[in-house]
């Protein structure tokens, strides 16, 4: 995946009336057009591209959520792009598998469902930086999921649980764009 290929994908994304997603789209396009290493996890100014998996339950109106080990929040699985990832969607699918052991249905095409640029607190040798996050939707093959070191709690969440879990608005908007009656 090249920066220009990624820019084409991001340019085609339609945020609709979601102003935050539109602003994030502009920021991601700026990063992709001006950075020599937009996919490098070691580029902290202005940040780097990450990919997130919005995984839909195979039969029910539920979304896979994980409780992040470091951020202590309910989030979608996701993370950094690795050199061996064949695409940005593949990076999101890999992260979902690594963090929750969910199996993605290869027969259902992935879709860019959201874009969210957000800050990441400093840790160890990393300063505060921005994740230019591309949120890809997938459908799971089965409801089987597992915990991991990065995701000590995982669940299939309903829209009725969104407030209790304090699901971020950017995630909610991405779910709505999938057409799921959540």
N, C-alpha and C positions, 0 to 999 in steps of 0.2 A: 504494500500500500504506500503510495507516494502522497506527499502533502497536496499536490494538485488533484489527485484522485479523491482524497478526503474532502477537499474544498468543494468539488463538484457535488458530492453527497450532501454536504452541509448546506450548500446553496439551494438544493432542491427541497430541503426540509421546509414544511409549511407550519409555522407556529400558530397560525390563526390569530385570535385576539389575545393570546398569551404574551404580554409585553416583556415579561422576564425571559421567556424562551427566545423571543426576538432579539433582545439585547445580548443574550448568551450566544446566539447564532452569529451576531456581528463580531463579538469578541473572539470566537473560535475561528471565524474566517480571517480575522486580522492575524491571529497566531499562525495559522497555516500559511498565510501569504508572506509573512515577514520573518519567521523563525527558520533557522537552518536545521533545527533538531526538535520539531514539535512533538515527536513521540518519545523523546528521551525522558525517563524518570529523573534524570539528573539536571534537567533544565528547570530552574526555579524562577527565573525572571523572563517572561511573565508567568511561567508555569508550563504545563504540558497536557497533552490529550490523554484522557482516560476513557474507558468504556464500561458501561454498566448494563446488566441484564435484567430486563423487566420480564419475568417468566410467568406466564399465565398457566393456571391449573388446567389439566387436560379436559375436565368435564364440568367444572363449577366456576362461578364468577369470583375467583380467588387469585391473589398475586403472592408470589414467593417473597418473603421478607426475612432478613437476618438481623440479629442484634450484633452490631459491630463491636469487636473486642476492645478497640482503643477509643473510639468516639462515643461509645456507650449510647448509641441511638439505633432505632430500627431503620434500616436502609435496604436498598436493593443490592444484590451481590455485584461486584465489579472491581476494577483495578487498572493497573498499568498495561500498556501495549508492549508486547514482547517481540523481538525480532523474528521469531518463528511463526507469529500469528499471520495467517494468510489474508485476513481482512480485519477491519475494525469490529464487525459483528462477531467474527471468530474469536477475537480477544475477549469480548463480553461473555460469549458462551463458555470459553475456557475458564474464565474467572468464576462463573456460576458453578461449573462442575467442581473446580478446586475447593470452593468455599462451602458448597451445600450438597455436593454429589447428585444434583438434579440432572436428569437426562433430557436433553433437548430433542424435540421432534424435528428431524432433518427434512421431513416432508412439508413443513410449514415454513415459508420464507420469513426471514427476519426483516424487521422494519425499523427505521430510525424513528422512534416515538417521542424523543425529547432531547433537549440540549440544555445543560445547566452548568454555568461557570460558578464555582464556589471555592471558598478558602479552606485550606488545610492547616491546622495548627502545627507549630514547629515540633520536631522530635529528633533526638540524637543529633546527627549531623545535617539534618534538613531544616532549612529556615521555613517560615511561613511562606506558602505559595498557593497558586491557584490550580485547581483541576478543571480543565476544559472538558467536561464530561458529555459523552455521546451515549444516549440511553436507547438500547436496542430491545425490541420486543421479540419474544419467542413463545412457543407453546411447549410445555413439558410432555413427555411420553407417558409418565405415570406420576402419581402423587408422592412417590418415595423421595425423601430428602433426609439429609443427615447433618449433624453439627460438625464443626471443625475448630481448629485453634482460632481462626479469624472470625468464625461465626458460632459462638458457644450456644446460641439459641436460634432456631429457624422455625418458620411457620408459614402456612398458607393463610393469608389475611383477607378478610372481607372489607368492603367499603365501610361497613358499620363499625369496624375496629380502627379506622384511620385516625380519628381524634384521640382515642385512648393510646394508640401507639405513637402519636405525634408525628405522623407521616408528613414530610415536607411537601409544600405546595407544588414544587417542581415535579415530584414523583406523582402526585395526584393528577396533575395536568397531563403527564405522559401516559398514565393509565387511561384517562378519558380519551386521549387521541387514539388508543387501540380499538376503541369502540366497545370495550368491555362494560357491561352494565354493573358497575362496581358501586 
